[in-house]
């Protein structure tokens, strides 16, 4: 009787590089990186742009309490930790195009137009609370939602033989989700952390993760990933 190949077996036969099957293999510290995205005052602090606009920042602030221990677990396991931050507004406006500013004028309640966002050297652009890079951590500065666009993120990951990126930070449905999709487009395994990401609407958070899990990568939790990393410690 002929035995039918499983989809995973077919994938392994077709691929030029052996696929990483299962989270345990994907998250091995030798080829995994933890991306910490946009944990900045403008998006999390009560006096930041999002907080002042009246949107719900409670999930982002709770995330900021949880992330330091998760980042520490990654460091203990030998996982590369990469911090990603925005610089949007500058005095002479180096980065904000006409289409970006038009969209902001329609939907951002004065953000990027009347109110600077994540300006270089400002409190608003600084890291929130205890979620901060350590000396020696790569820090990637971006000017768009996608952390790969016109940055050195891809170079850093390739130079360190990274195959899997674990994505944390804010906002799930904007910069984190955009970067996660782009990672998959660039042939990285991508893992979004459900309770390691946050946005300003529970519905938007859940919808983004559902869509990502269907088309782009896996969704996991801080507890599940930390347990795998402890086993490798």
C-alpha positions in Angstrom: 0.0 0.0 0.0 1.4 3.4 -1.0 2.2 5.7 1.9 1.3 9.3 1.3 3.9 11.9 2.2 2.9 14.5 4.8 2.9 18.1 3.9 6.0 18.6 6.1 7.8 15.7 4.3 7.0 17.3 0.9 8.3 20.7 2.2 11.5 19.1 3.3 12.0 17.3 0.0 11.4 20.4 -2.0 13.4 22.9 0.1 17.1 23.6 -0.7 17.7 24.0 3.1 16.2 21.7 5.7 13.1 23.4 7.1 13.0 24.2 10.8 10.0 22.2 12.0 8.5 23.2 15.3 9.2 26.0 17.7 12.0 24.2 19.5 14.1 24.2 16.3 13.1 27.6 15.2 14.0 29.2 18.6 17.4 27.7 19.1 19.6 30.5 20.4 22.3 30.1 17.8 20.0 31.3 15.0 17.2 33.2 16.8 17.0 36.9 17.5 14.5 38.8 19.7 13.3 42.1 18.2 12.1 44.7 20.7 10.1 47.2 18.7 9.2 50.8 19.5 9.0 50.7 23.2 9.0 54.5 23.3 7.3 57.1 25.5 5.2 58.5 22.6 3.4 55.1 22.3 3.2 53.9 25.9 3.5 56.8 28.4 0.4 58.6 29.6 2.0 61.9 28.5 3.0 60.5 25.1 1.3 61.0 21.8 -1.1 58.0 22.0 -1.9 58.6 25.7 -2.7 62.2 25.1 -5.0 61.3 22.2 -7.2 59.3 24.6 -6.5 55.9 23.2 -6.2 52.9 25.5 -2.6 52.5 26.4 -3.2 50.0 29.3 -2.1 47.0 27.3 1.1 48.7 26.2 1.9 49.7 29.8 1.3 46.2 31.0 3.6 44.9 28.3 6.3 47.2 29.5 6.2 45.5 32.9 6.4 42.0 31.4 9.1 42.5 28.8 12.2 43.1 30.9 12.1 39.5 32.4 11.5 38.1 28.9 14.4 40.0 27.5 16.6 38.8 30.4 15.6 35.2 29.6 16.6 35.7 26.0 20.0 37.1 27.1 20.6 34.1 29.5 20.0 31.7 26.6 22.4 33.5 24.3 19.7 34.9 22.0 20.6 38.1 20.0 18.5 41.0 21.3 17.9 43.8 18.8 16.2 47.1 19.8 14.3 49.0 17.2 13.2 52.6 17.6 11.5 55.3 15.6 12.8 58.7 14.7 10.0 60.5 12.8 10.0 64.2 13.4 13.0 66.5 12.9 13.4 70.3 12.9 13.9 70.4 9.1 11.7 67.4 8.5 14.2 64.9 7.0 11.8 61.9 7.0 8.1 62.8 6.7 6.9 62.8 3.0 3.8 64.5 1.7 1.8 61.3 1.6 2.8 60.4 5.2 1.8 63.9 6.4 -1.5 63.8 4.5 -2.4 60.5 6.1 -1.4 61.9 9.5 -3.5 65.0 9.0 -6.5 62.7 8.2 -6.1 60.2 11.0 -3.5 61.1 13.7 -5.2 63.9 15.6 -2.3 66.3 15.2 0.5 63.7 15.5 3.3 64.3 13.0 1.8 67.7 12.0 1.1 69.9 15.1 2.8 67.5 17.5 6.3 66.0 16.8 6.5 62.2 17.1 9.6 60.4 18.4 11.9 63.3 17.7 15.6 62.5 18.1 16.9 63.3 21.6 13.4 64.0 23.0 11.7 62.5 26.0 8.9 61.4 23.7 11.3 59.3 21.6 13.1 57.8 24.6 12.5 54.2 25.8 9.7 53.7 28.2 10.4 52.5 31.7 12.9 49.6 32.1 12.7 48.3 28.5 16.0 49.6 27.3 19.0 48.3 25.4 22.2 47.3 27.2 25.7 48.4 26.0 26.6 46.3 23.0 23.0 45.6 21.9 22.3 46.4 18.2 19.9 49.4 18.0 18.2 49.9 14.7 16.7 53.3 13.9 13.8 53.4 11.5 11.6 56.1 9.9 8.7 53.9 8.7 6.6 51.1 10.2 8.7 48.5 8.5 11.9 48.0 10.5 13.7 46.5 7.4 13.0 49.4 5.2 16.2 51.5 4.6 17.8 50.2 7.8 20.6 47.9 8.7 18.4 45.3 10.4 18.7 42.7 7.6 22.5 43.1 7.6 22.7 42.6 11.4 20.5 39.5 11.2 22.4 37.9 8.2 25.8 38.7 9.7 24.8 36.9 12.9 23.4 33.9 11.0 19.8 34.5 12.2 17.1 32.4 10.7 14.2 33.2 13.2 13.0 36.5 14.5 10.8 36.7 17.6 8.8 39.9 17.6 7.8 41.9 20.6 6.8 45.5 21.3 4.2 48.0 20.0 2.0 48.2 18.1 0.8 44.7 17.2 -1.1 45.9 14.1 1.3 48.6 12.9 5.0 48.4 13.3 5.3 45.0 14.8 2.9 43.4 12.4 4.4 45.2 9.4 8.0 44.1 10.4 6.8 40.5 11.0 5.3 40.2 7.6 8.4 41.7 6.0 10.6 39.2 7.9 8.6 36.3 6.3 8.9 38.0 2.9 12.7 38.0 3.4 12.7 34.3 4.2 13.1 34.5 8.0 11.0 32.3 10.3 8.8 34.8 12.2 7.2 34.3 15.6 5.0 36.9 17.1 4.5 36.8 20.8 0.9 37.2 21.8 1.5 38.6 25.3 4.8 40.1 24.2 3.1 42.6 21.9 0.4 45.2 22.4 -1.8 47.7 20.6 -4.6 50.1 21.6 -7.6 47.8 20.8 -8.0 44.2 21.9 -9.9 43.5 18.6 -7.1 44.9 16.5 -4.5 42.8 18.4 -6.4 39.6 18.0 -7.2 40.1 14.3 -3.6 40.9 13.5 -2.4 37.7 15.2 -5.0 35.5 13.5 -4.0 36.8 10.1 -0.3 36.5 10.8 -0.7 32.9 12.0 -2.6 32.0 8.9 -0.2 33.4 6.3 3.1 34.6 7.7 4.4 32.7 10.8 3.7 31.3 14.2 2.1 33.0 17.3 3.4 31.9 20.7 3.6 33.2 24.3 6.2 34.5 26.7 5.8 31.4 28.9 6.2 28.9 26.0 9.2 30.6 24.5 10.9 31.2 27.9 10.5 27.5 28.7 12.2 26.5 25.5 15.0 29.0 26.1 15.5 27.8 29.7 16.0 24.3 28.3 18.8 25.6 26.2 20.4 27.7 29.0 
